[in-house]
Amino acid sequence: MALALAGWLLLCFAAAAMGGLFMPGEWYASLKKPSWNPPGWVFGPVWTALYAMMAVAAWLVWRRGGWAAQRRPLTLFFAQLTLNAAWTPLFFGLHWPGVAFAEIVLLWLAIGATLLAFRQVSRVAAWLLAPYLAWVSFAAVLNFTLWRLNS
């Protein structure tokens, strides 16, 4: 079981690695930002905790019968994780805040669907995704604000 949990952690932090490939840089520093924009140091600890909770949530669902029994919730999990990994290159890499906003809306919907699917399997797994949904809600509003302030 510990090896499986390590696999889920590895998978989630592989998606997180996109953040290391596309750093905010000068472009982001030059953007007009709202007064409520968090300082840069907040993002690392928040995302580290969220990716760890995502991995534990997926592992808890996977433990209830593996892929055969949990194909739908785990497929939704992979879909949201893929969307999660895609946002950083769109926003920080390509400097497309409008496209990134459309993508983060899809991510938000995918997280919500995953949370609901996980809830049918494990309430703990669903609750572990709740802070992630809350943070992405905040990030979507911030993304939209940055897009509008700088377009």
N, C-alpha and C positions, 0 to 999 in steps of 0.2 A: 504494500500500500504506500509506503514512503517513497518508493521509486516512481510510482504513478503520480503522486503529488509533485515530486521533483520535475516530472515531465510537463505537467500543467504549468508549473512556475516557469520553466524554461520557455514554453510556448508563449505565455503572456509577456514575459520580459523580452522575447524576440520582437514582438510587436512594439514594445517600448523602445527598442533600440533605434527605431526610426527617428526618434527625437534626437539621438546623437548624430545622425547623418545630416539632419536639417536643423541647424541651430538658428535661433532668432536673428542674430547678426545685426549689421548696420541698417538694413531695410526696416526691421521691426523697431529698432531704436528710434528711427526717424518718424515713425507714425505718430499722429495725434492720438492720445489715449484718454479715456475718461478718468475722472478722479478716483474711481473705485477699482481701477486696474490693479491687480495684486502685484507686489514686487516679485521680481524674477526668482528669488530664492524660494518662494512658496511652491512653485510647480514641481520641483524634484521630489520633495518629501510627500506631497499629495499624490502624485502619480505613482510613486513607489508603493505606497499603501494601497492605492486602488488596484494596481496590477496584482499585488499579492492577494487581495480579497477576491478579485476575479478568478484567479487560479484556484483558490480554495473552493469557491462556489462551483466551478466547473468540475473539480475533483469530487465534490460531494454528490453531484448529479451523476457523474460517471460511475461512482461506486455503487449506484443503485441499478446494476444490470449491464453496465458497459455500453458500448456503441449500439449493440443490438436492441437493447431496451430503451435507450435514451437518444435515438437518432435525431428526432425533431429538436429537443432543447439544445443538444450539442451542436447541431447544424446552425441553429440560430446564434449560438455562442460564437462559432467560427465566423459567421457573417458579420456580427458586430465587431469582432476583433480585427477583421480585415478592414472594415470601415474605419476603425480606430487608427490603424496603422496608416491608412491613406490620407488622413487629415493633415498630418504634419508636412508631407511633401507638397500638398496643395497650397497650404498657407505659407509656410516658411521657405519652402524650396522654390515654388513657382510664383509666389507672391500673388496668389489669386484669392483674396479674401471673400469675394462673392461666391465663387465656386466652392470654396471651403465651407462657407455658411450653408449652402445647399447640401453639401455632403454631411455636415454635422447634424442637420435635421434628420437625414436618413440614419445616421448613427444613433441619434436619440430614439428614433422609432424602433430601431433594431435592439437597442438595450432594453427598452420597455417590453418588447415582445419576448426577449430572452428572460427577463425577470419574471414575466407571467408564466412562461413555460417552466422555468426552474421552480416556481412556487408550487406547481402541481407535483413536483418530485421531492423537493426539500424546502421548507420554509426558511431554514437557516441560509441555504444557498441564495434564495431570493433576497433576503435581508442583506446579505453580503454585497449584492449588486446595487442596493438602494443608494449608498453614498456615491457610487459611480454615476448613476443616473442624475443625482443632484448636481454633481460637479459638471457633468456634460451639459446640463441645463444652464448653469451659470456660464460655462464656456461658450455656449451657443449665443447667449445674449451678448457676451463680450465680443465674440466674433462679428456678430451683426453690427454692434456699435462701432467697432474698429473699421469695418467695411464702409459704413455710412459716413463716419468722420473723415475718412481718407479718400473718398471717391469724388 
